[in-house]
Amino acid sequence: MKTDFKNITIIGIGLMGSSFALALKAKGFRGRITGIGRNRKNLVKAKRLGIIDDYTTEYTDGIKNADLILLAVPVGRFETIVKNIRKEIKKGAIVTDVGSVKAQIVKKIGPLMPEGVHFVGGHPIAGKECSGIKCASAGLYRNARCVITPGRNTNNTALKKVISLWKTVGADTVLMTPEEHDIVFGAVSHLPHVIAYALVNGITKVEDSILNNGGRGLRDMTRIALSPPELWRDICAHNRKNILRSLKKFSSSVTRVTRLIEKSDWPGLEKEFRKAREARQGLE
């Protein structure tokens, strides 16, 4: 495997970070991968499984020799982590991430980069309903879309290197501005996750014990409610405006369906369902 990096440090050895490491190794990466995290037991396990080569719970120690630093923790922790490590990042290194929100991250993290260090925002559209290294897979990013979000001041050479790296692990890359990214994914990703959580809570309000009566349809609709709450709390906080806008549009759709049922307007309801069905068929 030809790569621009010899020493890669991954901050956050969970599903996304571990899968990235496994994907690199599967492609023949011969450099060193260092894992950083708060849970030493998890790091030891990751090394034993061959996911990483070294590990540490000391952030500044783990990034000193890194050519690339991947932030794979909830986005709410990015700023604090970068502020703690920025003075130890070597000149020429690149910092990137797998966060699901971009505008605030690029705005906050970019200016924290010391001279000669560059930040390139990234968001692979991949994941599972479970988290942690037990769910990690070398194929998680294969044929997945990875959105790269350069800001106005993003270094072009660093941008090309990050794009090349994601292509190496099998992802299909696309460029968006950070702002465009957050508008799009506030609707197609963040909104469905929020609704899934709300749907489960709404059903349990009818009666606590009835969830188990649901079939495959309910399981499919609510699968993403198994995602880590901390992760999605931070995403909502960092993309508040766009998520609220999407929620309001969704609320108006729910209100319309409610009124059609209240009026026993079955032809109107069928028309509403048919419209959604036709739109959904476009995803196949």
Backbone as CSV, one residue per row, in Angstrom:
resi,resn,N_x,N_y,N_z,CA_x,CA_y,CA_z,C_x,C_y,C_z
1,MET,0.832,-1.205,0.000,0.000,0.000,0.000,0.863,1.250,0.000
2,LYS,0.650,2.110,-0.979,1.365,3.382,-1.036,0.565,4.432,-0.293
3,THR,1.202,5.116,0.644,0.497,6.136,1.417,1.444,7.273,1.755
4,ASP,0.856,8.426,2.017,1.647,9.595,2.391,2.008,9.587,3.864
5,PHE,1.536,8.587,4.600,1.699,8.576,6.047,2.413,7.314,6.523
6,LYS,3.300,7.488,7.498,4.003,6.364,8.110,3.513,6.103,9.529
7,ASN,3.166,7.177,10.222,2.681,7.068,11.603,1.307,7.718,11.710
8,ILE,0.329,6.906,12.004,-1.045,7.392,12.120,-1.523,7.210,13.557
9,THR,-2.103,8.258,14.103,-2.682,8.188,15.446,-4.186,8.355,15.353
10,ILE,-4.907,7.443,15.979,-6.365,7.493,16.000,-6.816,7.798,17.418
11,ILE,-7.495,8.904,17.584,-8.022,9.281,18.890,-9.467,8.812,18.954
12,GLY,-9.685,7.760,19.724,-11.011,7.148,19.812,-11.028,5.797,19.143
13,ILE,-10.797,4.748,19.938,-10.740,3.392,19.381,-12.084,2.698,19.608
14,GLY,-13.067,3.215,18.883,-14.396,2.617,18.885,-14.692,2.044,17.514
15,LEU,-15.962,2.046,17.133,-16.357,1.475,15.841,-15.644,2.143,14.674
16,MET,-15.731,3.468,14.597,-15.194,4.181,13.439,-13.665,4.158,13.401
17,GLY,-13.045,4.460,14.531,-11.588,4.479,14.582,-10.976,3.113,14.361
18,SER,-11.541,2.092,14.989,-11.030,0.731,14.838,-11.220,0.215,13.414
19,SER,-12.364,0.531,12.820,-12.624,0.101,11.444,-11.657,0.765,10.479
20,PHE,-11.309,2.011,10.743,-10.339,2.715,9.903,-8.982,2.019,9.985
21,ALA,-8.566,1.671,11.196,-7.294,0.979,11.378,-7.302,-0.383,10.686
22,LEU,-8.367,-1.124,10.854,-8.467,-2.445,10.222,-8.462,-2.333,8.702
23,ALA,-9.124,-1.302,8.185,-9.166,-1.108,6.732,-7.779,-0.803,6.189
24,LEU,-7.023,0.013,6.904,-5.658,0.324,6.489,-4.793,-0.930,6.468
25,LYS,-4.881,-1.710,7.521,-4.074,-2.924,7.610,-4.475,-3.931,6.527
26,ALA,-5.762,-4.008,6.247,-6.234,-4.927,5.208,-5.707,-4.535,3.830
27,LYS,-5.433,-3.241,3.667,-4.901,-2.752,2.387,-3.374,-2.811,2.330
28,GLY,-2.756,-3.328,3.406,-1.317,-3.502,3.397,-0.513,-2.374,4.002
29,PHE,-1.146,-1.536,4.821,-0.416,-0.445,5.474,0.685,-1.021,6.363
30,ARG,1.904,-0.522,6.183,3.048,-1.061,6.918,3.626,-0.066,7.929
31,GLY,2.961,1.054,8.101,3.396,1.996,9.122,2.880,1.594,10.490
32,ARG,2.928,2.518,11.434,2.457,2.239,12.792,1.181,3.010,13.073
33,ILE,0.270,2.315,13.718,-0.994,2.928,14.110,-1.057,2.960,15.631
34,THR,-1.155,4.151,16.159,-1.249,4.335,17.614,-2.677,4.705,17.987
35,GLY,-3.211,4.042,18.983,-4.546,4.345,19.462,-4.507,5.129,20.758
36,ILE,-5.361,6.120,20.864,-5.478,6.912,22.079,-6.923,6.851,22.561
37,GLY,-7.088,6.665,23.862,-8.428,6.647,24.430,-8.385,6.782,25.932
38,ARG,-9.563,6.829,26.539,-9.659,6.981,27.994,-9.728,5.634,28.702
39,ASN,-10.114,4.599,27.942,-10.317,3.272,28.521,-9.116,2.378,28.202
40,ARG,-8.216,2.223,29.174,-7.002,1.439,28.947,-7.324,-0.007,28.587
41,LYS,-8.328,-0.578,29.226,-8.704,-1.967,28.959,-9.106,-2.136,27.489
42,ASN,-9.821,-1.169,26.952,-10.236,-1.211,25.552,-9.031,-1.114,24.623
43,LEU,-8.074,-0.280,24.990,-6.869,-0.112,24.183,-6.020,-1.390,24.174
44,VAL,-5.902,-2.006,25.326,-5.143,-3.259,25.430,-5.783,-4.322,24.537
45,LYS,-7.095,-4.395,24.580,-7.812,-5.366,23.747,-7.592,-5.082,22.268
46,ALA,-7.619,-3.799,21.902,-7.432,-3.419,20.506,-6.045,-3.830,20.001
47,LYS,-5.043,-3.676,20.848,-3.696,-4.089,20.454,-3.612,-5.603,20.355
48,ARG,-4.209,-6.295,21.288,-4.183,-7.757,21.284,-4.855,-8.314,20.028
49,LEU,-5.868,-7.617,19.550,-6.577,-8.054,18.345,-5.875,-7.613,17.060
50,GLY,-4.790,-6.854,17.212,-4.050,-6.409,16.044,-4.655,-5.208,15.346
51,ILE,-5.582,-4.532,16.008,-6.205,-3.349,15.408,-5.221,-2.182,15.402
52,ILE,-4.487,-2.023,16.505,-3.485,-0.966,16.631,-2.147,-1.581,17.009
53,ASP,-1.083,-0.813,16.821,0.260,-1.298,17.139,0.740,-0.804,18.499
54,ASP,0.325,0.398,18.857,0.677,0.996,20.153,-0.555,1.663,20.724
55,TYR,-0.495,1.977,22.010,-1.615,2.706,22.612,-1.122,3.536,23.794
56,THR,-1.914,4.520,24.134,-1.637,5.341,25.303,-2.910,6.064,25.711
57,THR,-2.983,6.400,26.979,-4.086,7.230,27.463,-3.626,8.681,27.599
58,GLU,-2.350,8.916,27.314,-1.791,10.272,27.363,-1.816,10.868,25.956
59,TYR,-2.698,11.784,25.734,-2.932,12.308,24.394,-1.692,12.961,23.782
60,THR,-0.985,13.767,24.551,0.177,14.465,23.995,1.300,13.502,23.616
61,ASP,1.422,12.402,24.348,2.445,11.405,24.015,2.092,10.670,22.728
62,GLY,0.829,10.389,22.542,0.408,9.568,21.409,0.450,10.248,20.055
63,ILE,0.529,11.573,20.041,0.448,12.280,18.759,1.782,12.886,18.324
64,LYS,2.822,12.780,19.143,4.083,13.478,18.873,4.709,13.126,17.529
65,ASN,4.676,11.850,17.159,5.319,11.423,15.912,4.328,11.192,14.774
66,ALA,3.085,11.584,14.979,2.046,11.279,13.995,2.136,12.150,12.752
67,ASP,2.028,11.512,11.591,1.902,12.231,10.324,0.437,12.581,10.077
68,LEU,-0.440,11.720,10.603,-1.880,11.932,10.472,-2.536,11.653,11.815
69,ILE,-3.438,12.528,12.230,-4.211,12.338,13.449,-5.682,12.296,13.060
70,LEU,-6.349,11.199,13.394,-7.766,11.035,13.094,-8.577,11.187,14.374
71,LEU,-9.482,12.142,14.398,-10.376,12.335,15.536,-11.610,11.470,15.325
72,ALA,-11.768,10.453,16.185,-12.881,9.514,16.042,-13.631,9.375,17.358
73,VAL,-13.844,10.505,18.029,-14.609,10.576,19.270,-15.816,11.469,19.015
74,PRO,-16.795,11.526,19.930,-17.916,12.447,19.755,-17.426,13.881,19.513
75,VAL,-18.094,14.582,18.597,-17.622,15.898,18.169,-17.544,16.915,19.305
76,GLY,-18.305,16.705,20.365,-18.265,17.624,21.491,-16.927,17.638,22.206
77,ARG,-16.098,16.630,21.968,-14.787,16.545,22.623,-13.651,17.076,21.764
78,PHE,-13.919,17.355,20.497,-12.861,17.752,19.574,-12.058,18.948,20.060
79,GLU,-12.752,20.013,20.401,-12.080,21.268,20.709,-11.157,21.128,21.913
80,THR,-11.640,20.483,22.967,-10.821,20.299,24.172,-9.586,19.460,23.869
81,ILE,-9.772,18.393,23.120,-8.649,17.511,22.776,-7.604,18.260,21.960
82,VAL,-8.053,18.968,20.935,-7.104,19.676,20.070,-6.364,20.769,20.829
83,LYS,-7.045,21.457,21.704,-6.375,22.482,22.513,-5.284,21.871,23.394
84,ASN,-5.508,20.648,23.858,-4.539,19.980,24.720,-3.327,19.446,23.958
85,ILE,-3.513,19.093,22.696,-2.424,18.443,21.955,-1.736,19.361,20.951
86,ARG,-2.317,20.497,20.658,-1.865,21.315,19.524,-0.380,21.676,19.569
87,LYS,0.145,21.930,20.750,1.549,22.325,20.864,2.511,21.172,20.598
88,GLU,2.005,19.944,20.655,2.851,18.762,20.465,2.728,18.161,19.069
89,ILE,1.814,18.683,18.248,1.657,18.146,16.896,2.847,18.582,16.057
90,LYS,3.465,17.635,15.380,4.668,17.983,14.619,4.315,18.724,13.335
91,LYS,5.212,19.557,12.911,5.025,20.336,11.693,4.907,19.391,10.500
92,GLY,3.956,19.672,9.636,3.721,18.840,8.464,2.617,17.818,8.656
93,ALA,2.159,17.647,9.888,1.106,16.672,10.156,-0.250,17.178,9.662
94,ILE,-1.146,16.238,9.464,-2.514,16.554,9.057,-3.469,16.014,10.116
95,VAL,-4.456,16.813,10.470,-5.506,16.394,11.404,-6.807,16.293,10.617
96,THR,-7.507,15.181,10.768,-8.801,15.018,10.114,-9.759,14.334,11.089
97,ASP,-10.975,14.035,10.642,-11.964,13.501,11.581,-13.011,12.679,10.849
98,VAL,-13.891,12.057,11.641,-15.009,11.298,11.074,-16.337,11.839,11.604
99,GLY,-16.334,13.084,12.059,-17.515,13.661,12.691,-18.676,13.874,11.741
100,SER,-19.895,13.798,12.270,-21.110,13.910,11.464,-21.597,15.335,11.292
101,VAL,-20.929,16.298,11.910,-21.228,17.703,11.686,-19.936,18.398,11.284
102,LYS,-20.059,19.463,10.511,-18.856,20.019,9.933,-18.671,21.523,10.105
103,ALA,-19.701,22.330,9.970,-19.516,23.784,9.944,-18.834,24.295,11.207
104,GLN,-19.386,23.955,12.369,-18.784,24.414,13.622,-17.413,23.791,13.847
105,ILE,-17.247,22.542,13.445,-15.973,21.856,13.647,-14.870,22.521,12.830
106,VAL,-15.129,22.759,11.548,-14.123,23.408,10.695,-13.824,24.812,11.214
107,LYS,-14.867,25.510,11.634,-14.698,26.874,12.138,-13.870,26.921,13.417
108,LYS,-14.055,25.928,14.287,-13.359,25.917,15.578,-11.983,25.278,15.507
109,ILE,-11.876,24.160,14.805,-10.642,23.373,14.829,-9.577,23.933,13.889
110,GLY,-9.972,24.404,12.732,-9.013,24.942,11.782,-8.075,25.992,12.377
111,PRO,-8.608,27.012,13.039,-7.750,28.053,13.606,-6.851,27.574,14.750
112,LEU,-7.129,26.408,15.308,-6.300,25.884,16.399,-5.042,25.183,15.897
113,MET,-4.976,24.962,14.593,-3.812,24.265,14.049,-2.561,25.149,14.144
114,PRO,-1.462,24.615,14.691,-0.209,25.384,14.731,0.367,25.536,13.322
115,GLU,1.339,26.394,13.179,1.942,26.640,11.873,2.489,25.341,11.271
116,GLY,2.145,25.105,10.013,2.636,23.913,9.326,1.786,22.676,9.538
117,VAL,0.700,22.789,10.307,-0.228,21.672,10.535,-1.575,22.056,9.920
118,HIS,-2.224,21.100,9.270,-3.450,21.416,8.538,-4.607,20.509,8.962
119,PHE,-5.788,21.094,9.036,-6.998,20.336,9.355,-7.842,20.182,8.103
120,VAL,-8.321,18.949,7.873,-9.223,18.657,6.759,-10.425,17.905,7.319
121,GLY,-11.602,18.492,7.209,-12.800,17.851,7.739,-13.267,16.696,6.874
122,GLY,-13.728,15.628,7.511,-14.225,14.473,6.770,-15.390,13.807,7.482
123,HIS,-16.266,13.192,6.717,-17.412,12.470,7.286,-17.750,11.255,6.439
124,PRO,-17.241,10.077,6.822,-17.627,8.854,6.118,-19.064,8.475,6.464
125,ILE,-19.856,8.221,5.455,-21.261,7.864,5.682,-21.321,6.356,5.885
126,ALA,-20.930,5.946,7.050,-20.871,4.524,7.385,-21.049,4.388,8.886
127,GLY,-21.562,3.279,9.301,-21.748,3.057,10.726,-22.613,1.835,10.973
128,LYS,-22.828,1.557,12.222,-23.687,0.451,12.628,-24.471,0.896,13.850
129,GLU,-25.491,0.109,14.177,-26.271,0.451,15.362,-25.537,0.115,16.651
130,CYS,-24.477,-0.678,16.549,-23.681,-1.010,17.728,-22.393,-0.202,17.697
131,SER,-21.727,-0.121,18.829,-20.512,0.670,18.919,-19.403,-0.159,19.548
132,GLY,-18.173,0.370,19.480,-17.044,-0.309,20.101,-16.300,-1.215,19.142
133,ILE,-15.136,-1.696,19.602,-14.283,-2.503,18.729,-14.918,-3.851,18.383
134,LYS,-15.847,-4.300,19.188,-16.508,-5.578,18.891,-17.300,-5.514,17.591
135,CYS,-17.657,-4.300,17.179,-18.429,-4.123,15.954,-17.571,-3.671,14.774
136,ALA,-16.279,-3.446,15.022,-15.395,-2.915,13.984,-15.237,-3.906,12.832
137,SER,-15.022,-3.349,11.635,-14.892,-4.185,10.447,-13.966,-3.512,9.447
138,ALA,-13.095,-4.304,8.832,-12.190,-3.770,7.809,-12.956,-3.299,6.582
139,GLY,-14.166,-3.779,6.417,-14.949,-3.416,5.241,-15.985,-2.334,5.477
140,LEU,-15.961,-1.701,6.645,-16.995,-0.709,6.972,-17.054,0.425,5.954
141,TYR,-15.906,0.846,5.454,-15.865,2.002,4.556,-15.850,1.624,3.079
142,ARG,-15.852,0.334,2.787,-15.810,-0.108,1.402,-17.079,0.306,0.666
143,ASN,-16.905,1.078,-0.396,-18.009,1.604,-1.210,-18.912,2.580,-0.465
144,ALA,-18.474,3.003,0.717,-19.223,4.012,1.454,-18.884,5.393,0.906
145,ARG,-19.804,6.299,1.040,-19.545,7.673,0.623,-18.816,8.386,1.757
146,CYS,-17.781,9.127,1.413,-17.072,9.917,2.415,-17.062,11.372,1.955
147,VAL,-17.704,12.220,2.730,-17.797,13.635,2.388,-16.602,14.371,2.986
148,ILE,-15.844,15.027,2.142,-14.708,15.836,2.575,-15.139,17.296,2.512
149,THR,-14.875,18.052,3.581,-15.436,19.399,3.694,-14.353,20.459,3.903
150,PRO,-13.645,20.815,2.848,-12.630,21.852,2.993,-13.249,23.205,3.308
151,GLY,-12.567,23.961,4.150,-12.977,25.330,4.422,-12.232,26.276,3.502
152,ARG,-12.426,27.554,3.691,-11.791,28.554,2.823,-10.270,28.492,2.892
153,ASN,-9.749,28.128,4.053,-8.296,28.159,4.241,-7.653,26.772,4.244
154,THR,-8.387,25.746,3.829,-7.837,24.394,3.832,-6.679,24.269,2.844
155,ASN,-5.580,23.701,3.310,-4.406,23.493,2.472,-4.717,22.462,1.385
156,ASN,-4.421,22.799,0.142,-4.793,21.939,-0.980,-4.025,20.618,-0.988
157,THR,-2.740,20.655,-0.603,-1.954,19.424,-0.565,-2.490,18.465,0.490
158,ALA,-2.815,19.018,1.669,-3.387,18.200,2.743,-4.732,17.621,2.314
159,LEU,-5.522,18.425,1.623,-6.822,17.976,1.127,-6.664,16.773,0.201
160,LYS,-5.730,16.847,-0.727,-5.512,15.755,-1.674,-5.058,14.482,-0.961
161,LYS,-4.224,14.643,0.066,-3.733,13.475,0.803,-4.858,12.779,1.564
162,VAL,-5.751,13.561,2.148,-6.874,12.971,2.893,-7.837,12.280,1.928
163,ILE,-8.108,12.903,0.796,-8.966,12.275,-0.216,-8.363,10.941,-0.658
164,SER,-7.062,10.941,-0.926,-6.372,9.721,-1.365,-6.452,8.629,-0.300
165,LEU,-6.324,9.009,0.957,-6.354,8.024,2.039,-7.720,7.351,2.134
166,TRP,-8.779,8.145,2.024,-10.119,7.553,2.095,-10.395,6.655,0.893
167,LYS,-9.882,7.036,-0.252,-10.046,6.177,-1.422,-9.297,4.864,-1.235
168,THR,-8.159,4.933,-0.552,-7.365,3.728,-0.304,-8.138,2.706,0.516
169,VAL,-8.932,3.157,1.485,-9.692,2.212,2.317,-11.041,1.860,1.691
170,GLY,-11.242,2.288,0.431,-12.418,1.841,-0.310,-13.573,2.803,-0.399
171,ALA,-13.436,4.000,0.174,-14.544,4.952,0.177,-14.622,5.739,-1.122
172,ASP,-15.828,6.166,-1.459,-16.048,7.065,-2.592,-16.152,8.482,-2.040
173,THR,-15.227,9.346,-2.424,-15.186,10.683,-1.828,-15.959,11.706,-2.653
174,VAL,-16.516,12.676,-1.942,-17.225,13.788,-2.567,-16.929,15.035,-1.747
175,LEU,-16.839,16.175,-2.405,-16.548,17.431,-1.719,-17.823,18.226,-1.494
176,MET,-17.946,18.797,-0.294,-19.013,19.735,0.043,-18.429,20.828,0.916
177,THR,-19.054,21.993,0.899,-18.672,22.986,1.893,-19.186,22.509,3.246
178,PRO,-18.569,22.927,4.351,-19.055,22.518,5.674,-20.521,22.888,5.880
179,GLU,-20.904,24.061,5.383,-22.283,24.527,5.560,-23.269,23.685,4.764
180,GLU,-22.910,23.372,3.519,-23.773,22.526,2.690,-23.928,21.149,3.325
181,HIS,-22.827,20.606,3.831,-22.865,19.302,4.497,-23.890,19.298,5.617
182,ASP,-23.875,20.314,6.462,-24.743,20.309,7.635,-26.211,20.494,7.281
183,ILE,-26.481,21.217,6.200,-27.864,21.348,5.736,-28.376,19.997,5.239
184,VAL,-27.558,19.354,4.393,-27.956,18.066,3.800,-28.134,16.994,4.867
185,PHE,-27.117,16.828,5.728,-27.175,15.723,6.681,-28.028,16.037,7.909
186,GLY,-28.330,17.328,8.102,-29.315,17.675,9.117,-30.674,17.088,8.771
187,ALA,-30.924,16.936,7.451,-32.196,16.380,6.986,-32.150,14.871,6.794
188,VAL,-31.114,14.368,6.094,-31.133,12.948,5.699,-30.524,12.006,6.736
189,SER,-29.825,12.545,7.731,-29.196,11.690,8.736,-29.584,12.083,10.160
190,HIS,-29.378,13.339,10.494,-29.625,13.769,11.873,-31.107,13.704,12.229
191,LEU,-31.958,14.166,11.307,-33.406,14.104,11.545,-33.894,12.674,11.782
192,PRO,-33.562,11.703,10.927,-34.018,10.330,11.185,-33.564,9.771,12.527
193,HIS,-32.347,10.100,12.960,-31.891,9.615,14.259,-32.718,10.217,15.391
194,VAL,-32.965,11.516,15.322,-33.771,12.161,16.356,-35.179,11.568,16.375
195,ILE,-35.749,11.350,15.195,-37.095,10.786,15.111,-37.134,9.367,15.664
196,ALA,-36.085,8.585,15.403,-36.045,7.202,15.905,-36.082,7.186,17.431
197,TYR,-35.286,8.048,18.050,-35.320,8.144,19.515,-36.718,8.553,19.994
198,ALA,-37.286,9.578,19.339,-38.599,10.088,19.749,-39.693,9.042,19.523
199,LEU,-39.562,8.271,18.449,-40.567,7.250,18.139,-40.609,6.175,19.224
200,VAL,-39.420,5.706,19.627,-39.380,4.696,20.694,-40.009,5.244,21.973
201,ASN,-39.645,6.469,22.333,-40.209,7.069,23.543,-41.712,7.283,23.415
202,GLY,-42.161,7.632,22.199,-43.584,7.833,21.983,-44.375,6.546,22.127
203,ILE,-43.830,5.452,21.605,-44.510,4.156,21.725,-44.593,3.720,23.179
204,THR,-43.499,3.894,23.915,-43.512,3.470,25.323,-44.459,4.310,26.165
205,LYS,-44.801,5.520,25.673,-45.783,6.338,26.400,-47.191,5.775,26.258
206,VAL,-47.434,5.060,25.166,-48.732,4.395,25.007,-48.867,3.321,26.079
207,GLU,-47.796,2.514,26.199,-47.722,1.500,27.260,-46.291,0.978,27.304
208,ASP,-45.729,0.914,28.494,-44.314,0.568,28.644,-43.928,-0.754,27.996
209,SER,-44.792,-1.718,28.068,-44.401,-3.092,27.724,-44.732,-3.508,26.297
210,ILE,-45.195,-2.591,25.450,-45.700,-3.045,24.145,-44.642,-3.086,23.040
211,LEU,-43.459,-2.579,23.275,-42.432,-2.575,22.231,-42.144,-3.968,21.679
212,ASN,-42.159,-4.956,22.548,-41.828,-6.322,22.126,-42.841,-6.905,21.158
213,ASN,-43.981,-6.247,21.026,-44.986,-6.723,20.071,-44.686,-6.262,18.649
214,GLY,-43.748,-5.366,18.522,-43.411,-4.852,17.202,-42.675,-5.885,16.372
215,GLY,-42.888,-5.813,15.075,-42.232,-6.756,14.170,-41.022,-6.150,13.480
216,ARG,-40.704,-6.703,12.331,-39.507,-6.280,11.604,-39.575,-4.810,11.202
217,GLY,-40.770,-4.351,10.838,-40.923,-2.958,10.426,-40.508,-2.002,11.522
218,LEU,-40.952,-2.277,12.739,-40.582,-1.419,13.865,-39.088,-1.505,14.142
219,ARG,-38.546,-2.720,14.059,-37.109,-2.878,14.292,-36.291,-2.099,13.258
220,ASP,-36.734,-2.142,11.995,-36.032,-1.411,10.944,-36.105,0.092,11.164
221,MET,-37.266,0.580,11.550,-37.472,2.013,11.730,-36.708,2.570,12.930
222,THR,-36.512,1.730,13.930,-35.921,2.231,15.189,-34.503,1.724,15.423
223,ARG,-33.941,1.009,14.458,-32.582,0.465,14.629,-31.595,1.532,15.039
224,ILE,-31.670,2.705,14.415,-30.679,3.742,14.691,-30.842,4.374,16.077
225,ALA,-31.933,4.058,16.748,-32.084,4.531,18.131,-31.161,3.765,19.075
226,LEU,-30.481,2.739,18.555,-29.485,2.012,19.342,-28.123,2.707,19.308
227,SER,-28.009,3.786,18.529,-26.755,4.526,18.437,-26.420,5.197,19.769
228,PRO,-25.125,5.466,20.032,-24.712,6.053,21.311,-25.356,7.416,21.575
229,PRO,-26.101,7.575,22.657,-26.756,8.856,22.967,-25.788,10.030,23.081
230,GLU,-24.595,9.804,23.641,-23.613,10.875,23.782,-23.231,11.435,22.417
231,LEU,-23.044,10.553,21.464,-22.671,10.954,20.112,-23.739,11.847,19.494
232,TRP,-24.989,11.425,19.604,-26.067,12.166,18.959,-26.481,13.407,19.731
233,ARG,-26.253,13.425,21.036,-26.430,14.670,21.801,-25.505,15.748,21.247
234,ASP,-24.234,15.381,21.022,-23.250,16.341,20.519,-23.575,16.788,19.094
235,ILE,-24.037,15.863,18.274,-24.397,16.217,16.903,-25.537,17.230,16.896
236,CYS,-26.531,17.005,17.732,-27.660,17.946,17.821,-27.191,19.320,18.303
237,ALA,-26.269,19.328,19.243,-25.765,20.596,19.773,-24.980,21.363,18.713
238,HIS,-24.269,20.642,17.845,-23.414,21.292,16.852,-24.117,21.578,15.528
239,ASN,-25.301,21.012,15.338,-26.060,21.306,14.109,-27.491,21.684,14.454
240,ARG,-27.631,22.401,15.549,-28.934,22.748,16.123,-29.869,23.423,15.113
241,LYS,-29.378,24.427,14.427,-30.213,25.217,13.523,-30.800,24.361,12.409
242,ASN,-29.959,23.569,11.760,-30.438,22.754,10.640,-31.353,21.622,11.095
243,ILE,-31.056,21.043,12.255,-31.912,19.967,12.767,-33.280,20.510,13.156
244,LEU,-33.296,21.682,13.781,-34.576,22.288,14.140,-35.414,22.594,12.905
245,ARG,-34.756,23.086,11.853,-35.479,23.375,10.614,-36.077,22.103,10.025
246,SER,-35.306,21.020,10.042,-35.803,19.751,9.531,-36.927,19.196,10.400
247,LEU,-36.781,19.337,11.717,-37.819,18.859,12.633,-39.141,19.602,12.421
248,LYS,-39.045,20.884,12.150,-40.267,21.668,11.931,-40.967,21.240,10.648
249,LYS,-40.181,20.943,9.619,-40.784,20.459,8.370,-41.408,19.076,8.579
250,PHE,-40.718,18.232,9.352,-41.269,16.911,9.652,-42.550,17.049,10.476
251,SER,-42.541,17.956,11.434,-43.715,18.173,12.276,-44.917,18.592,11.445
252,SER,-44.680,19.415,10.416,-45.788,19.842,9.559,-46.346,18.659,8.772
253,SER,-45.463,17.702,8.402,-45.924,16.504,7.700,-46.772,15.630,8.610
254,VAL,-46.344,15.493,9.864,-47.110,14.712,10.833,-48.470,15.369,11.085
255,THR,-48.467,16.691,11.185,-49.714,17.427,11.398,-50.678,17.212,10.239
256,ARG,-50.146,17.220,9.024,-50.995,17.006,7.843,-51.631,15.614,7.875
257,VAL,-50.830,14.597,8.176,-51.369,13.238,8.246,-52.411,13.134,9.355
258,THR,-52.129,13.755,10.487,-53.075,13.748,11.613,-54.418,14.339,11.198
259,ARG,-54.379,15.466,10.498,-55.615,16.129,10.081,-56.384,15.311,9.055
260,LEU,-55.679,14.654,8.157,-56.347,13.806,7.172,-57.088,12.661,7.854
261,ILE,-56.475,12.069,8.868,-57.114,10.973,9.599,-58.287,11.504,10.418
262,GLU,-58.105,12.663,11.041,-59.195,13.268,11.824,-60.428,13.525,10.949
263,LYS,-60.198,13.926,9.713,-61.301,14.234,8.789,-61.792,13.004,8.038
264,SER,-61.163,11.845,8.323,-61.480,10.617,7.589,-61.329,10.817,6.083
265,ASP,-60.320,11.597,5.712,-60.039,11.861,4.301,-59.107,10.762,3.786
266,TRP,-59.714,9.606,3.504,-58.907,8.451,3.108,-58.281,8.592,1.720
267,PRO,-58.959,9.189,0.748,-58.281,9.430,-0.538,-57.076,10.376,-0.380
268,GLY,-57.233,11.403,0.454,-56.141,12.336,0.703,-54.980,11.664,1.411
269,LEU,-55.325,10.760,2.346,-54.289,10.033,3.075,-53.530,9.088,2.135
270,GLU,-54.291,8.414,1.260,-53.646,7.521,0.300,-52.711,8.301,-0.614
271,LYS,-53.141,9.487,-1.035,-52.320,10.334,-1.888,-51.012,10.713,-1.184
272,GLU,-51.119,11.010,0.119,-49.944,11.371,0.916,-48.987,10.176,1.022
273,PHE,-49.539,8.998,1.267,-48.727,7.789,1.361,-48.069,7.459,0.009
274,ARG,-48.845,7.629,-1.074,-48.317,7.321,-2.403,-47.147,8.246,-2.752
275,LYS,-47.273,9.501,-2.384,-46.206,10.479,-2.622,-44.917,10.050,-1.924
276,ALA,-45.058,9.603,-0.679,-43.885,9.153,0.098,-43.317,7.873,-0.505
277,ARG,-44.180,6.974,-0.897,-43.736,5.701,-1.483,-42.907,5.934,-2.737
278,GLU,-43.378,6.814,-3.596,-42.665,7.108,-4.841,-41.310,7.747,-4.577
279,ALA,-41.251,8.637,-3.575,-39.988,9.270,-3.226,-39.014,8.234,-2.663
280,ARG,-39.530,7.336,-1.825,-38.697,6.308,-1.209,-38.141,5.333,-2.244
281,GLN,-38.890,5.069,-3.300,-38.427,4.141,-4.340,-37.165,4.649,-5.011
282,GLY,-36.924,5.935,-4.950,-35.746,6.513,-5.537,-34.465,6.156,-4.787
283,LEU,-34.601,5.613,-3.578,-33.428,5.204,-2.791,-32.930,3.817,-3.155
284,GLU,-33.748,3.055,-3.834,-33.392,1.669,-4.147,-32.276,1.598,-5.184
